[in-house]
Amino acid sequence: MNVQSDFVRSLPGDPAALSVQPSRLRRWHIDVPLLFLLVIVAAFGLIVLYSASGKDMGRVLRQLIYLGISFTGLFVIAQFQVKTLKSLAPLGYTFGIVLLILVAWIGDGAKGAQRWLDIFGLIRFQPSELMKIAVPLTVAWYLADVVLPPKAQYLAVGLIIAVLPSLFIVMQPDLGTSLLIASSGLFALWLAGIRWRFLLGGAFLAIASAWPAWKFLLHDYQRSRIMTLFNPESDRLGAGWNIIQSKTAIGSGGFDGKGWLNGTQSHLDFLPESHTDFIIAVLAEEFGFIGVLFLLIMYLLIIIRGAQISLLAKNTFGRLAAGSITLTFFVYVLVNMGMVSGMLPVVGVPLPMVSYGGTAMVTMFASFGVLMAISTEGVNR
């Protein structure tokens, strides 16, 4: 079994290469190139996390447990038939909406936000994470059996499916997650084919709603984050602190970095949230441009693989679901790196498979399990 050669042959080139995989792993519904890339990124993430957490081996072990649960979830979901995933999508979406309502009613709060559910003190999780996979799958389910490009009435219903969970999430408040979840559903709508007049209408509506959103929707700290983006030095010890320290860490890494465990911004506690949202700054300081480029290449290959799976899917649901999941993954990478480098407002988005965390990790790998199910559709189950 030559896994490496199968991986190389399957990267951009002849689409038929998607079928070149070890037969045994195909029977297990495992997409070898995708799995290979996920393992590399996860392993690299553990190395970075060990340094970012201050050599806290306990935190690394907890991340290993999260990864074990995540990979198990990936393998389980990959065994489902695509038609089964399609039928379960609206059920998962409805269940997620119920959980979001429960968050608003009896949710557990922290740092001024009410985003978690605590189940008898045993499990504490964010229901909004479930919607990251439920929303694109449900929009894909709804559009799978209509004539594409969809007419206005179908677009309207698809838009409601995408936006409704975001309204609950923005009240938690969690504006960043709400926008990202809405975008995951909008990607499915876009891939289904949207006429130019609808795109222009949507752009006009977004521009027209910008001022009311700024005035009535955003909280003071959210406005502060946006204003800090343009001039972080105006509040060096307050809202601008995170961005200034992350940019300092990134710049001090240079081309090849200071070396693993030799970063100063994180180890001297200048960089807040160094093991979660701002972990890419630790990576840049210790591994330099080379380390960041390596991670970006891995992410790019994952995106290319997801695009291949979408293009070669056997039905509309598979194409829309795989495409929207892949584009959503791209946006999460873009937003995290953009906010850490001072190009986007800080919205609390973790770096996929590298930042420390449980629920977000499980959800991310579950979406990759859907990609694998679509990739191996047609193999005997």
C-alpha positions in Angstrom: 0.0 0.0 0.0 1.7 3.2 -1.1 -0.3 5.9 0.6 2.1 8.7 -0.4 2.0 8.0 -4.1 -1.8 7.8 -4.0 -1.8 11.2 -2.3 0.5 12.8 -4.8 -1.5 11.4 -7.8 -4.7 12.6 -6.4 -3.7 16.3 -6.0 -4.6 18.8 -8.7 -4.6 17.0 -12.1 -6.8 14.4 -13.6 -10.1 14.3 -11.7 -10.1 10.6 -12.3 -7.3 10.4 -9.8 -9.9 10.7 -7.0 -10.6 7.0 -7.5 -7.0 6.0 -7.0 -7.0 5.0 -3.4 -6.1 1.8 -1.5 -9.1 -0.5 -1.9 -9.3 -1.4 1.8 -9.5 2.2 2.9 -12.1 2.9 0.3 -14.2 0.1 1.7 -13.9 1.9 5.0 -14.9 5.1 3.2 -11.7 7.0 4.0 -10.4 9.6 1.6 -6.7 9.0 1.9 -5.4 12.4 0.7 -7.8 14.3 3.0 -7.0 12.1 6.0 -3.2 12.4 5.3 -3.5 16.2 5.3 -5.7 16.3 8.4 -3.2 14.2 10.4 -0.3 16.4 9.4 -2.1 19.6 10.4 -3.3 18.1 13.7 0.2 16.8 14.6 1.8 20.2 13.7 -0.9 21.9 15.8 0.1 19.8 18.9 3.7 20.8 18.5 2.7 24.5 18.4 0.2 24.1 21.2 2.8 22.7 23.6 4.8 25.9 23.3 1.8 28.2 23.1 0.4 26.8 26.4 3.7 27.3 28.2 4.8 23.6 28.0 1.5 22.5 29.6 1.5 18.8 28.9 -1.9 18.5 30.5 -3.5 20.8 28.0 -1.8 18.9 25.1 -3.1 15.6 26.4 -6.6 17.1 26.6 -6.2 18.3 23.0 -5.2 14.7 22.1 -8.4 13.5 23.6 -10.4 16.0 21.6 -8.6 14.9 18.5 -9.3 11.2 19.3 -13.0 12.1 19.7 -12.9 14.2 16.5 -11.3 11.5 14.3 -13.7 8.9 15.7 -16.6 11.2 14.8 -15.1 11.6 11.3 -14.8 7.9 10.7 -18.4 7.3 12.0 -19.9 10.0 9.8 -17.9 8.8 6.8 -19.8 5.5 7.0 -23.2 7.1 6.4 -24.7 7.0 2.9 -25.0 10.4 1.4 -28.8 10.0 1.1 -28.9 9.3 4.8 -26.9 12.4 5.6 -29.3 14.3 3.3 -32.4 13.0 5.2 -30.8 13.8 8.6 -29.8 17.4 7.7 -33.2 19.0 8.5 -33.5 17.0 11.7 -30.1 18.2 12.9 -31.0 21.7 11.9 -34.2 21.6 13.9 -32.4 20.1 16.9 -29.8 22.9 16.7 -32.5 25.6 16.7 -34.1 24.0 19.8 -30.7 24.0 21.6 -30.2 27.7 20.6 -33.5 28.5 22.2 -32.5 26.7 25.3 -29.2 28.7 25.4 -31.3 31.9 25.5 -33.5 30.5 28.2 -31.2 28.5 30.5 -27.7 28.9 28.9 -24.5 29.1 30.9 -22.8 32.4 30.8 -19.1 33.5 31.0 -17.4 36.9 30.4 -20.7 38.6 29.6 -21.8 36.0 27.0 -24.4 33.3 27.3 -23.4 30.8 24.7 -23.1 27.4 26.5 -25.3 24.6 27.7 -24.2 22.7 30.8 -25.6 19.2 30.9 -25.8 18.2 34.5 -22.2 19.4 35.0 -20.9 16.6 32.8 -20.8 18.3 29.4 -20.5 21.9 28.5 -20.7 22.9 24.9 -21.8 25.6 22.4 -24.8 24.6 20.4 -23.8 27.2 17.8 -21.0 24.8 16.8 -23.6 22.3 15.7 -25.0 24.8 13.3 -21.7 25.2 11.5 -22.4 21.8 9.8 -26.2 21.7 10.1 -26.8 25.0 8.2 -24.9 24.2 4.9 -26.2 20.7 4.9 -29.8 21.8 5.4 -29.6 24.5 2.6 -28.1 21.8 0.3 -30.9 19.5 1.3 -33.5 22.1 0.5 -32.0 23.0 -2.9 -31.1 19.5 -4.0 -34.5 18.7 -5.5 -35.3 22.0 -7.2 -34.4 23.2 -10.6 -31.2 25.2 -10.6 -30.5 28.0 -10.6 -33.3 28.4 -8.0 -36.1 30.8 -8.4 -36.7 33.8 -6.1 -39.0 31.9 -3.7 -36.5 29.1 -3.2 -33.7 31.5 -2.7 -35.9 33.3 -0.1 -36.5 30.0 1.9 -32.8 29.1 1.6 -31.9 32.5 3.0 -34.2 32.1 5.9 -32.6 28.7 6.7 -29.2 30.3 6.6 -30.0 33.4 8.6 -32.4 32.1 11.3 -29.8 30.5 13.5 -27.6 33.6 13.2 -30.3 35.7 14.8 -30.3 33.5 17.9 -26.5 33.4 18.0 -26.0 37.2 17.6 -28.1 37.7 20.7 -25.7 35.6 22.8 -23.8 37.8 21.8 -21.5 36.2 19.3 -21.5 38.3 16.1 -18.5 36.6 14.6 -19.9 33.1 14.8 -23.3 34.2 13.6 -21.8 35.8 10.5 -19.7 32.8 9.7 -22.6 30.4 10.1 -24.8 32.5 7.9 -22.1 32.6 5.3 -21.9 28.8 5.3 -25.5 28.7 4.2 -25.0 31.5 1.7 -22.2 29.6 0.1 -24.6 26.7 -0.7 -27.0 29.3 -2.2 -24.2 30.8 -4.3 -23.0 27.4 -5.5 -26.6 26.6 -6.6 -26.4 29.5 -8.9 -27.7 33.0 -8.2 -28.7 35.4 -10.9 -26.9 38.8 -11.0 -29.9 40.8 -10.0 -30.2 38.8 -6.7 -26.5 39.3 -6.0 -26.8 43.0 -6.6 -29.9 43.2 -4.5 -28.2 41.4 -1.7 -25.2 43.7 -1.9 -27.4 46.7 -1.8 -29.3 45.4 1.2 -26.1 44.7 3.1 -24.8 48.2 2.5 -28.1 49.7 3.5 -28.3 47.7 6.7 -24.7 48.6 7.7 -25.6 51.8 9.6 -28.6 50.4 11.5 -26.5 47.3 12.5 -23.8 49.6 13.8 -26.2 51.7 15.7 -28.6 49.2 17.1 -27.2 45.7 16.8 -23.5 45.9 17.8 -22.4 46.2 21.4 -20.0 48.8 22.6 -17.1 46.3 22.7 -17.8 45.1 19.2 -17.7 48.7 17.9 -14.5 49.2 19.8 -13.0 46.2 18.1 -13.8 47.5 14.6 -12.5 51.0 15.4 -9.3 49.4 16.9 -8.7 47.6 13.6 -7.9 51.0 11.9 -5.8 52.4 14.7 -4.8 49.9 17.4 -2.2 52.3 18.8 -5.0 54.6 20.0 -5.6 52.2 22.9 -2.4 50.4 23.4 -3.2 49.0 26.9 -6.9 48.2 26.1 -8.6 47.2 22.9 -5.5 47.5 20.8 -3.3 45.3 23.1 -4.1 41.9 21.4 -3.4 43.2 17.9 -0.2 45.0 18.8 1.2 42.0 20.6 0.2 39.6 17.9 1.7 41.7 15.1 4.9 42.1 17.2 5.1 38.3 17.5 4.5 37.7 13.8 7.1 40.3 12.8 9.8 39.2 15.3 9.7 35.7 13.8 11.3 36.8 10.6 12.0 34.2 7.9 12.8 31.1 9.9 11.7 32.0 13.4 13.3 32.1 16.8 13.0 28.4 17.3 10.5 26.1 18.9 9.8 27.0 22.6 11.9 30.2 22.2 9.0 32.7 21.5 9.0 35.6 23.9 5.5 37.2 23.4 3.7 34.1 24.5 6.1 32.7 27.1 6.3 36.1 28.8 2.5 36.4 28.7 2.5 39.5 26.4 0.2 37.7 24.0 -3.3 37.0 25.3 -5.2 33.8 24.2 -1.9 32.5 22.8 -3.1 28.9 22.8 -6.6 29.6 21.3 -7.5 32.4 18.9 -4.0 33.9 18.6 -2.0 30.7 18.3 -0.9 31.5 14.7 1.2 34.4 16.2 3.1 31.9 18.3 3.7 29.8 15.3 4.9 32.8 13.3 7.3 33.9 16.1 8.8 30.5 16.6 8.8 29.0 13.1 8.8 32.2 11.1 7.6 32.7 7.5 8.6 29.1 6.7 6.3 27.7 9.3 3.3 29.8 8.4 3.9 29.0 4.7 3.9 25.3 5.5 0.6 25.5 7.3 -0.9 27.6 4.5 0.1 25.0 2.0 -1.5 22.3 4.0 -4.7 24.3 4.3 -4.6 25.0 0.6 -4.3 21.3 -0.2 -7.2 20.5 2.0 -9.3 23.2 0.2 -8.2 21.8 -3.2 -9.2 18.3 -2.1 -12.6 19.5 -0.9 -13.1 21.3 -4.2 -12.3 18.1 -6.1 -14.8 16.1 -4.0 -17.4 18.8 -4.7 -16.8 18.8 -8.4 -17.0 15.0 -8.7 -20.0 14.4 -6.4 -22.6 12.2 -7.9 -25.6 14.4 -7.0 -26.7 18.0 -6.3 -26.8 17.6 -2.6 -23.2 16.3 -2.5 -21.9 19.1 -4.7 -23.6 21.8 -2.7 -22.7 20.3 0.7 -19.1 19.6 -0.2 -18.6 22.9 -1.8 -20.1 25.0 1.0 -18.2 23.0 3.7 -14.9 23.6 1.8 -15.6 27.3 1.3 -16.6 27.7 5.0 -13.3 26.0 6.0 -11.5 28.6 3.8 -13.3 31.5 5.5 -12.4 30.2 9.0 -8.7 30.1 8.1 -9.0 33.5 6.4 -10.8 35.2 9.3 -8.5 33.8 12.0 -5.3 34.8 10.2 -6.8 38.1 9.1 -7.7 39.1 12.7 -4.4 38.0 14.2 -2.4 40.0 11.6 -4.6 43.1 12.1 -6.4 43.0 8.8 -9.8 42.0 10.2 -11.6 42.8 13.5 -11.0 40.4 16.4 -14.1 38.1 16.4 -12.9 35.1 18.4 -12.5 32.5 15.6 -10.1 29.6 16.3 -7.5 28.4 13.8 -8.8 25.1 12.4 -7.2 22.0 13.9 -4.4 24.1 15.6 -6.2 26.2 18.3 -6.9 24.5 21.6 -10.6 23.5 22.0 -13.1 20.7 22.0 -16.5 21.5 20.4 -15.1 23.4 17.5 -12.6 20.6 16.8 -15.3 17.9 16.8 -17.5 20.0 14.5 -14.7 20.6 12.1 -13.8 17.0 11.8 -17.5 16.0 11.5 -17.7 18.2 8.4 -14.7 16.4 7.0 -16.5 13.2 7.7 -19.3 14.4 5.4 -16.7 15.2 2.7 -15.4 11.6 3.0 -18.9 10.2 2.7 -19.4 12.2 -0.4 -16.0 11.3 -1.8 -16.6 7.5 -1.4 -20.2 7.5 -2.4 -21.0 4.4 -4.4 -18.6 2.2 -2.5 -20.4 -0.8 -1.0 -21.5 0.0 2.6 
